[in-house]
Amino acid sequence: MSAQELTLNIAVNLGRLGRWACEGKVKRLNQFLEETEGYIHQLEKAPKSSRFQKTFDIFRENFNKLKNNKKIDAAWAEMMFTWANILTHRARLA
């Protein structure tokens, strides 16, 4: 997959994670956190533009914090939605 496709897959998953966090579907959260992490690892190895690399580095740091945060609440979900939006718009730069 290209960097753009991987970025869009991550963004879609983040939207799902935000929705499921709001609905309290923890099993689905864990499944998609793992899948998203797999996409992130693939994207780390994919060629990316320097403009996108900055966004990706910040996202990866935030995602790791969120993934390790055991308090899944509205603020957690909102951060997932925010990153889904950012990555959707920045994917064309990947």
Helices and strands as residue ranges (DSSP letters): H 3-23, H 26-45, H 50-68, H 74-90, G 91-93
